[in-house]
Amino acid sequence: MARPQHISDDTIIEALAAEGEVTAADLADRLGIGQSTAAKRLAALEGTGSVLRRQGGRVNGVRVADHWTVATIGADNDAGNATKTDATNPAAPKSGGKRLERGALGTLVRDYLAARPDEDLGPSQVGKALGRSQGAVSNALARLETAGEARLVSVTPRRYRIVTKR
Protein backbone atom coordinates (compact mmCIF):
# COMPACT_ATOMS: atom_id res chain seq x y z
CA MET A 1 0.00 0.00 0.00
CA ALA A 2 1.36 3.42 -0.95
CA ARG A 3 2.29 5.73 1.85
CA PRO A 4 0.38 9.03 1.76
CA GLN A 5 2.44 11.94 0.58
CA HIS A 6 2.71 14.90 2.97
CA ILE A 7 2.40 18.26 1.28
CA SER A 8 3.38 21.32 3.29
CA ASP A 9 1.28 24.47 3.46
CA ASP A 10 4.09 26.32 1.69
CA THR A 11 3.92 23.87 -1.22
CA ILE A 12 0.18 24.44 -1.54
CA ILE A 13 0.60 28.22 -1.44
CA GLU A 14 3.42 28.07 -4.01
CA ALA A 15 1.24 25.96 -6.32
CA LEU A 16 -1.62 28.45 -5.94
CA ALA A 17 0.71 31.36 -6.65
CA ALA A 18 2.00 29.65 -9.79
CA GLU A 19 -1.46 28.71 -11.09
CA GLY A 20 -3.43 31.80 -10.06
CA GLU A 21 -7.09 30.99 -9.39
CA VAL A 22 -7.77 27.24 -9.22
CA THR A 23 -10.34 24.77 -7.93
CA ALA A 24 -9.52 22.17 -5.29
CA ALA A 25 -9.67 19.51 -8.03
CA ASP A 26 -7.11 21.39 -10.16
CA LEU A 27 -4.79 21.76 -7.17
CA ALA A 28 -5.19 18.07 -6.28
CA ASP A 29 -4.21 17.05 -9.82
CA ARG A 30 -1.20 19.36 -9.80
CA LEU A 31 0.09 18.14 -6.42
CA GLY A 32 -0.88 14.48 -6.78
CA ILE A 33 -3.15 14.41 -3.73
CA GLY A 34 -6.83 13.59 -3.31
CA GLN A 35 -9.45 16.20 -4.07
CA SER A 36 -10.99 15.97 -0.60
CA THR A 37 -7.54 16.40 0.95
CA ALA A 38 -6.90 19.47 -1.19
CA ALA A 39 -10.28 20.95 -0.25
CA LYS A 40 -9.67 20.39 3.47
CA ARG A 41 -6.17 21.86 3.32
CA LEU A 42 -7.42 24.91 1.40
CA ALA A 43 -10.19 25.45 3.96
CA ALA A 44 -7.63 25.28 6.77
CA LEU A 45 -5.38 27.78 4.98
CA GLU A 46 -8.39 30.02 4.46
CA GLY A 47 -8.90 30.02 8.23
CA THR A 48 -5.37 31.35 8.70
CA GLY A 49 -5.90 34.02 6.05
CA SER A 50 -3.30 32.59 3.68
CA VAL A 51 -5.73 31.90 0.83
CA LEU A 52 -9.01 33.37 -0.36
CA ARG A 53 -12.07 31.51 -1.60
CA ARG A 54 -14.42 32.76 -4.31
CA GLN A 55 -17.70 30.92 -3.87
CA GLY A 56 -18.76 29.04 -6.98
CA GLY A 57 -22.46 29.18 -6.17
CA ARG A 58 -25.03 27.36 -8.30
CA VAL A 59 -25.90 27.36 -11.98
CA ASN A 60 -29.25 25.80 -12.92
CA GLY A 61 -29.35 24.04 -9.55
CA VAL A 62 -25.90 22.48 -9.99
CA ARG A 63 -23.13 23.43 -7.56
CA VAL A 64 -20.14 25.14 -9.18
CA ALA A 65 -16.69 24.56 -7.66
CA ASP A 66 -15.16 27.26 -5.45
CA HIS A 67 -12.03 28.98 -6.78
CA TRP A 68 -9.00 29.64 -4.60
CA THR A 69 -6.21 32.21 -4.77
CA VAL A 70 -3.30 33.24 -2.59
CA ALA A 71 -4.17 36.06 -0.20
CA THR A 72 -2.00 39.05 -0.99
CA ILE A 73 -0.91 41.65 1.52
CA GLY A 74 -2.29 45.04 0.62
CA ALA A 75 -5.15 43.59 -1.42
CA ASP A 76 -8.37 45.54 -1.66
CA ASN A 77 -9.82 45.31 1.85
CA ASP A 78 -13.42 45.39 0.69
CA ALA A 79 -12.94 42.40 -1.61
CA GLY A 80 -10.91 40.50 0.99
CA ASN A 81 -13.42 41.08 3.75
CA ALA A 82 -16.35 40.12 1.54
CA THR A 83 -14.66 36.90 0.49
CA LYS A 84 -13.71 36.00 4.03
CA THR A 85 -17.21 36.68 5.35
CA ASP A 86 -18.85 34.68 2.56
CA ALA A 87 -16.46 31.78 2.95
CA THR A 88 -16.49 31.50 6.74
CA ASN A 89 -20.25 31.81 7.09
CA PRO A 90 -21.84 30.56 3.86
CA ALA A 91 -25.20 29.73 5.38
CA ALA A 92 -25.66 32.99 7.26
CA PRO A 93 -29.26 34.10 7.40
CA LYS A 94 -30.23 37.14 5.36
CA SER A 95 -31.18 38.90 8.58
CA GLY A 96 -27.53 39.39 9.50
CA GLY A 97 -26.93 36.12 11.32
CA LYS A 98 -27.67 37.46 14.80
CA ARG A 99 -29.44 35.21 17.23
CA LEU A 100 -33.04 36.28 17.70
CA GLU A 101 -34.46 37.14 21.09
CA ARG A 102 -37.01 34.85 22.68
CA GLY A 103 -40.27 34.92 20.70
CA ALA A 104 -38.88 37.07 17.89
CA LEU A 105 -39.10 34.30 15.29
CA GLY A 106 -42.80 33.87 16.06
CA THR A 107 -43.29 37.58 15.40
CA LEU A 108 -41.37 37.37 12.12
CA VAL A 109 -43.41 34.35 11.02
CA ARG A 110 -46.72 36.00 12.03
CA ASP A 111 -45.79 39.16 10.10
CA TYR A 112 -44.83 37.10 7.05
CA LEU A 113 -48.16 35.24 7.14
CA ALA A 114 -50.07 38.50 7.71
CA ALA A 115 -48.48 40.02 4.60
CA ARG A 116 -49.86 37.07 2.58
CA PRO A 117 -53.36 36.44 4.00
CA ASP A 118 -54.65 34.54 0.95
CA GLU A 119 -51.72 32.13 0.62
CA ASP A 120 -51.24 28.69 2.16
CA LEU A 121 -47.64 28.67 3.35
CA GLY A 122 -45.42 25.85 4.59
CA PRO A 123 -42.47 25.97 6.98
CA SER A 124 -39.95 25.47 4.18
CA GLN A 125 -41.19 28.43 2.13
CA VAL A 126 -41.42 30.71 5.17
CA GLY A 127 -38.01 29.58 6.45
CA LYS A 128 -36.33 30.30 3.12
CA ALA A 129 -37.96 33.71 2.86
CA LEU A 130 -36.89 34.67 6.38
CA GLY A 131 -33.46 33.04 6.17
CA ARG A 132 -34.25 30.83 9.16
CA SER A 133 -34.32 27.11 9.86
CA GLN A 134 -37.30 25.17 8.54
CA GLY A 135 -37.54 23.31 11.86
CA ALA A 136 -37.55 26.50 13.92
CA VAL A 137 -40.17 28.03 11.63
CA SER A 138 -42.26 24.85 11.87
CA ASN A 139 -42.17 25.12 15.67
CA ALA A 140 -43.13 28.81 15.49
CA LEU A 141 -46.05 27.99 13.18
CA ALA A 142 -47.26 25.28 15.58
CA ARG A 143 -47.12 27.79 18.48
CA LEU A 144 -49.04 30.35 16.41
CA GLU A 145 -51.68 27.70 15.67
CA THR A 146 -51.99 26.82 19.36
CA ALA A 147 -52.37 30.53 20.18
CA GLY A 148 -55.10 30.86 17.55
CA GLU A 149 -53.11 33.29 15.40
CA ALA A 150 -52.57 30.86 12.50
CA ARG A 151 -54.72 28.09 11.08
CA LEU A 152 -53.48 24.73 9.78
CA VAL A 153 -55.20 24.42 6.39
CA SER A 154 -53.45 21.26 5.19
CA VAL A 155 -51.88 18.46 7.20
CA THR A 156 -49.94 16.86 4.33
CA PRO A 157 -48.07 18.92 3.30
CA ARG A 158 -48.33 21.22 6.31
CA ARG A 159 -49.70 24.58 5.21
CA TYR A 160 -50.77 27.51 7.36
CA ARG A 161 -52.70 30.76 6.97
CA ILE A 162 -52.96 33.77 9.20
CA VAL A 163 -56.24 33.99 11.14
CA THR A 164 -58.00 37.18 10.12
CA LYS A 165 -60.33 38.85 12.61
CA ARG A 166 -63.66 39.90 11.11
Secondary structure, 3 states (H helix, E strand, C coil): CCCCCCCCHHHHHHHHHHHCCECHHHHHHHHCCCHHHHHHHHHHHHHHCCEEEECCCEECCEECCCEEEECCCCCCHHHHHHHHHHHHCCCCCCCCCCCCCCCHHHHHHHHHHHCCCCCCECHHHHHHHHCCCHHHHHHHHHHHHHCCCEEEEECCCCEEEECCCC
